Amino acid sequence: MAEAILMPTLGLTMTEGTVDKWYKAVGDSVEKGEALVSISSEKLTHDVEASEDGYLIAITVEEGGEVPCQAAIGYIGEKGESVPTGEEEQPVEQPEPETPKTVSETENNNPPSTRQTGERLFVTPLARRIAEEKGYELSEIVGTGGNGRITRRDVERHQPAVKVATSAPVTEVGEGLQGMRKVIAKRMHHSLQQSAQLTLHRKANISSLLAFRKEMKVKTGEQVKRSTFSLNTLLIKAISLALQDYPEMNAWYDQTTHTLHDAIHIGVAVAVEDGLVVPVIQNVQQQSLSQLGESFTTVTSQALDGTLPSDLYSGSTFTITNLGQAGIEYFTPILNTPEVGILGIGATTSRLVLTEQKEVAEIQELPLSLTIDHQVIDGAPAAAFLGKVCDYLENPYMLLV
């Protein structure tokens, strides 16, 4: 009897897997223990080995296909041996329609279904689960598998019929708003709809940084501009160095292309009279502290008075936003898409701590809120990047290197 090749369970949380690559073709001989196919879950890849000698007599899940754990993806047996059928199918009875639906025929690109009322449907478990999550009616999906079976790909290709609105009309994002406010509404809505946003919070001990600023101002006197050692300048420098250590944070993802950037262009969120703009400091990685201080002052002042060149309103690869002056400590910045990271700066706070010498000391802490696109950046590297920013702020002489 043919032996099924099953999708393994690689972890406690794995519920389905993807067939990445078949090493054998149908009809090839196989030996027990030989790798047959590579499969993957969300975080792991694994080779499935043959459980016995024989031939690969069937492949039931092609490369790129997804199935639940322990579902058959192929069969080993003798040449000419028949393959069990129906193991992937779960028939469900099509319910009687409660009320007729009115749809716009021009909005539905699916071929019309030829199923009759009460006819049995065949659907894979994974396809059924995805359809339930999306709220699709199985009776409206055309199956392309054997016996008209509905597969995962059928569900993903399905475009549900658009129901004619009879009560509340569909409104456009930002409707009722004007000018910059409407643009902001659209951008913020798009950002949240097109990314998986996660925010990490942490405080940096900036006591040494504040002492460093005071020392450098005394030593340099009038020889350098005040902006050279401003907190914003030092923050941008620390972020720039951390982005060079973690280049995956200096990137764009627009749902089709993931791009890592060599040049670091920092966007700075600036509140203006009628909304918010993000002027860009270009090539931060090439600038000294004095140059950064001057660049920051120039772009922010030009953004406030409306004289910023148009090319400096876009192109940032990472953005910072500061609500410290408003007394806010932590918040959840919204990504400036297609960027994959934005850092929020909060209000400095004081705290008493016990030193290694068992003495009470006061420290100054700066709250940081890092939002990432979890589609391309995981929590661990994001936390490491945020930790690196803190390292530079807590060891300010590294900013001079």
FENQUI-V751148 format. One record per residue. N is the residue number from 1. RES is the residue in one letter. NEAR is the number of other C-alpha atoms within 12 Angstrom. D_FIRST is the distance of its C-alpha to the first C-alpha in Angstrom with 1 decimal. Layout:
<<N	RES	NEAR	D_FIRST> <N	RES	NEAR	D_FIRST>>
This chain:
<<1	M	16	0.0> <2	A	25	3.8> <3	E	26	6.4> <4	A	33	9.5> <5	I	36	12.9> <6	L	35	15.4> <7	M	37	19.1> <8	P	32	20.7> <9	T	25	23.9> <10	L	25	26.7> <11	G	17	29.4> <12	L	10	30.6> <13	T	13	31.9> <14	M	21	29.0> <15	T	23	27.5> <16	E	34	25.9> <17	G	36	25.4> <18	T	37	25.9> <19	V	36	23.9> <20	D	26	26.6> <21	K	24	25.2> <22	W	29	22.1> <23	Y	24	22.6> <24	K	28	20.0> <25	A	22	19.7> <26	V	24	16.8> <27	G	20	16.1> <28	D	23	17.4> <29	S	25	16.1> <30	V	28	15.7> <31	E	19	16.5> <32	K	19	15.9> <33	G	15	18.8> <34	E	22	19.6> <35	A	24	20.9> <36	L	38	18.9> <37	V	35	20.9> <38	S	31	24.2> <39	I	38	24.5> <40	S	31	27.7> <41	S	29	29.2> <42	E	18	32.9> <43	K	15	34.1> <44	L	19	31.3> <45	T	22	29.1> <46	H	24	26.0> <47	D	26	23.5> <48	V	32	19.8> <49	E	29	18.3> <50	A	29	14.9> <51	S	23	13.3> <52	E	24	11.8> <53	D	24	12.6> <54	G	28	11.1> <55	Y	32	12.1> <56	L	41	12.9> <57	I	31	11.5> <58	A	33	13.1> <59	I	31	16.0> <60	T	34	16.6> <61	V	33	19.8> <62	E	27	22.3> <63	E	23	25.0> <64	G	21	27.4> <65	G	32	25.1> <66	E	34	25.3> <67	V	41	22.8> <68	P	32	23.1> <69	C	28	21.9> <70	Q	22	18.3> <71	A	30	17.4> <72	A	35	14.5> <73	I	42	16.2> <74	G	39	13.5> <75	Y	42	9.9> <76	I	40	8.9> <77	G	32	6.7> <78	E	23	8.3> <79	K	21	11.3> <80	G	16	11.2> <81	E	18	7.6> <82	S	17	8.3> <83	V	25	8.6> <84	P	22	9.1> <85	T	17	12.9> <86	G	19	15.8> <87	E	21	14.9> <88	E	34	17.9> <89	E	28	20.1> <90	Q	22	22.5> <91	P	22	24.8> <92	V	19	28.4> <93	E	18	31.1> <94	Q	21	33.9> <95	P	16	37.1> <96	E	13	40.2> <97	P	14	42.6> <98	E	8	45.5> <99	T	7	48.0> <100	P	8	48.1> <101	K	16	47.9> <102	T	13	50.4> <103	V	15	49.2> <104	S	14	50.6> <105	E	17	48.8> <106	T	14	50.0> <107	E	16	48.4> <108	N	19	44.8> <109	N	18	43.1> <110	N	22	39.8> <111	P	21	39.2> <112	P	18	39.9> <113	S	20	37.1> <114	T	15	36.5> <115	R	21	34.9> <116	Q	16	36.6> <117	T	16	37.7> <118	G	14	35.1> <119	E	18	32.2> <120	R	22	29.0> <121	L	34	28.3> <122	F	31	25.0> <123	V	38	25.4> <124	T	38	23.5> <125	P	30	24.7> <126	L	30	26.4> <127	A	38	28.1> <128	R	35	29.3> <129	R	25	30.7> <130	I	28	32.6> <131	A	29	34.0> <132	E	15	35.2> <133	E	14	36.9> <134	K	16	38.6> <135	G	19	39.6> <136	Y	24	37.9> <137	E	26	37.4> <138	L	39	33.8> <139	S	35	35.2> <140	E	30	37.2> <141	I	39	34.4> <142	V	35	32.9> <143	G	33	29.1> <144	T	22	27.8> <145	G	24	24.1> <146	G	18	21.9> <147	N	21	23.5> <148	G	24	26.4> <149	R	31	24.7> <150	I	38	27.2> <151	T	38	26.3> <152	R	35	28.2> <153	R	28	30.0> <154	D	30	31.0> <155	V	35	32.7> <156	E	25	34.4> <157	R	22	35.7> <158	H	32	37.0> <159	Q	26	40.7> <160	P	29	41.8> <161	A	24	44.6> <162	V	18	47.9> <163	K	18	49.6> <164	V	16	53.3> <165	A	13	55.4> <166	T	10	57.7> <167	S	7	59.3> <168	A	7	59.3> <169	P	9	59.3> <170	V	12	57.3> <171	T	9	59.6> <172	E	12	59.7> <173	V	19	59.3> <174	G	19	62.9> <175	E	15	64.4> <176	G	12	67.9> <177	L	16	68.4> <178	Q	15	70.6> <179	G	15	70.8> <180	M	18	69.4> <181	R	21	68.2> <182	K	20	65.9> <183	V	21	64.6> <184	I	25	63.8> <185	A	23	62.0> <186	K	23	59.8> <187	R	23	59.0> <188	M	23	58.3> <189	H	20	56.0> <190	H	22	54.2> <191	S	28	53.8> <192	L	24	52.2> <193	Q	18	49.9> <194	Q	25	48.7> <195	S	29	48.2> <196	A	26	46.7> <197	Q	29	49.8> <198	L	30	50.1> <199	T	30	53.5> <200	L	32	54.2> <201	H	28	57.6> <202	R	30	59.6> <203	K	32	63.3> <204	A	36	65.0> <205	N	31	68.0> <206	I	33	70.6> <207	S	27	73.6> <208	S	25	73.7> <209	L	34	73.3> <210	L	28	76.2> <211	A	22	78.3> <212	F	26	77.4> <213	R	31	78.5> <214	K	20	81.8> <215	E	16	82.4> <216	M	24	81.6> <217	K	20	83.9> <218	V	15	86.7> <219	K	13	86.2> <220	T	17	85.9> <221	G	15	88.4> <222	E	12	89.3> <223	Q	13	87.7> <224	V	19	84.4> <225	K	21	83.6> <226	R	26	82.7> <227	S	24	79.3> <228	T	34	78.2> <229	F	38	77.5> <230	S	27	76.7> <231	L	31	73.6> <232	N	35	71.9> <233	T	36	72.5> <234	L	40	71.2> <235	L	42	68.1> <236	I	47	67.3> <237	K	44	67.8> <238	A	41	65.5> <239	I	44	62.8> <240	S	44	63.2> <241	L	36	62.7> <242	A	34	59.6> <243	L	40	58.1> <244	Q	27	58.7> <245	D	24	56.8> <246	Y	28	53.9> <247	P	28	53.8> <248	E	31	50.7> <249	M	45	53.1> <250	N	42	55.3> <251	A	36	52.9> <252	W	36	52.2> <253	Y	31	49.1> <254	D	21	49.4> <255	Q	20	45.9> <256	T	11	45.3> <257	T	12	46.9> <258	H	20	47.2> <259	T	21	50.4> <260	L	23	51.9> <261	H	26	55.7> <262	D	24	58.0> <263	A	25	61.1> <264	I	36	61.7> <265	H	39	63.4> <266	I	48	64.1> <267	G	42	64.6> <268	V	42	67.1> <269	A	35	67.0> <270	V	29	70.6> <271	A	23	71.8> <272	V	19	74.3> <273	E	13	76.4> <274	D	17	74.0> <275	G	20	70.6> <276	L	26	68.8> <277	V	35	68.5> <278	V	40	66.8> <279	P	41	69.0> <280	V	37	67.4> <281	I	43	68.6> <282	Q	31	67.3> <283	N	26	66.4> <284	V	38	67.0> <285	Q	29	65.6> <286	Q	20	68.6> <287	Q	29	71.3> <288	S	24	73.4> <289	L	36	74.4> <290	S	27	77.6> <291	Q	27	75.9> <292	L	37	73.3> <293	G	29	76.0> <294	E	25	77.8> <295	S	35	74.7> <296	F	39	73.7> <297	T	27	77.3> <298	T	24	77.5> <299	V	32	74.3> <300	T	31	74.6> <301	S	22	78.3> <302	Q	23	77.6> <303	A	30	74.8> <304	L	22	77.2> <305	D	16	80.0> <306	G	20	77.8> <307	T	16	78.7> <308	L	23	75.3> <309	P	18	74.2> <310	S	16	71.3> <311	D	15	69.1> <312	L	27	69.2> <313	Y	29	67.6> <314	S	26	64.1> <315	G	29	62.0> <316	S	35	61.6> <317	T	41	58.6> <318	F	50	59.1> <319	T	48	61.4> <320	I	44	63.5> <321	T	40	65.2> <322	N	36	67.9> <323	L	28	68.8> <324	G	24	70.8> <325	Q	15	74.1> <326	A	15	73.1> <327	G	16	72.4> <328	I	21	68.6> <329	E	25	66.6> <330	Y	29	62.9> <331	F	28	61.4> <332	T	29	58.2> <333	P	34	59.2> <334	I	37	57.3> <335	L	42	55.9> <336	N	45	57.9> <337	T	37	55.0> <338	P	38	53.6> <339	E	44	54.6> <340	V	45	52.0> <341	G	53	54.7> <342	I	45	58.0> <343	L	46	60.1> <344	G	41	62.4> <345	I	41	65.6> <346	G	31	67.1> <347	A	27	70.5> <348	T	28	71.6> <349	T	24	71.9> <350	S	19	73.7> <351	R	18	72.3> <352	L	15	73.8> <353	V	16	71.8> <354	L	12	72.4> <355	T	11	72.7> <356	E	8	71.7> <357	Q	8	75.4> <358	K	8	75.0> <359	E	10	77.3> <360	V	12	76.8> <361	A	15	76.5> <362	E	17	76.0> <363	I	24	73.3> <364	Q	24	72.7> <365	E	29	69.1> <366	L	37	67.7> <367	P	34	64.8> <368	L	42	62.1> <369	S	41	59.4> <370	L	45	56.7> <371	T	43	54.5> <372	I	46	51.5> <373	D	41	48.8> <374	H	26	45.7> <375	Q	23	43.6> <376	V	31	44.7> <377	I	32	46.5> <378	D	24	45.0> <379	G	24	47.1> <380	A	16	47.3> <381	P	25	48.8> <382	A	36	51.0> <383	A	27	52.3> <384	A	23	53.0> <385	F	38	54.9> <386	L	40	57.0> <387	G	29	57.7> <388	K	26	58.9> <389	V	41	61.3> <390	C	37	62.6> <391	D	28	63.1> <392	Y	32	65.3> <393	L	42	67.3> <394	E	29	67.8> <395	N	25	68.8> <396	P	34	71.1> <397	Y	23	72.5> <398	M	22	69.1> <399	L	33	69.9> <400	L	21	72.7> <401	V	13	70.5>>
